[in-house]
Amino acid sequence: MENPKVKIIMDDNSEILIELYPEYAPISVDNFLKLVDNKYYDGVCFHRVIEGFMIQTGGYYVKDNSIEETKKVNPIKGEFNSNGVKNDLHHIPGVISMARTNIKDSATSQFFICSAKCPHLDGEYAAFGKVCDDKSLENVLRISEAQTINVGGGLTDFPYPVISIKTIERIN
């Protein structure tokens, strides 16, 4: 059976194609696809962008020049080695992974895509897919180079101008 694929369509119409790997993180893939199918990510912005590290989204959107939180999602089990789940997918450029707090089972809707090798994340975060092509990786790297500002409330690496996702859709 072919792995599921999604297409992130950005507000500038650029695209990031991602293949998901349920063999590494089935709960994370299922959670992500449910959110995609429910159009949860439509309009969310990248709220944490760190060049040479990663780009993160899934928790905020901008409405009337105000940063708003997305609606709450129930947390899922963290599918990574230090949490008792075998996951050998390495955090290399283009890998998508679930964001979380210091609590291992706290991932909800937020995810990040690595823009560099991040071996310190291996075994500690639930990697669950990877970009499919060079153009998608180029778009991840372009976003990672965005200018950022500190908007307060813990959002110290917020891209400005705002970078938003128009939609995420399943390809298969």
Secondary structure, DSSP 8 states (H G I E B T S, - for coil): ----EEEEEETTS-EEEEEE-TTT-HHHHHHHHHHHHTTTTTTEEEEEEETTTEEEEEEEEEETTEEEE------B---SGGGT--------TTEEEE---SSTT-B-S-EEEESS--GGGTTTS-EEEEE-SHHHHHHHHHHHT--EE--BTTB-SEESS--BEEEEEE--
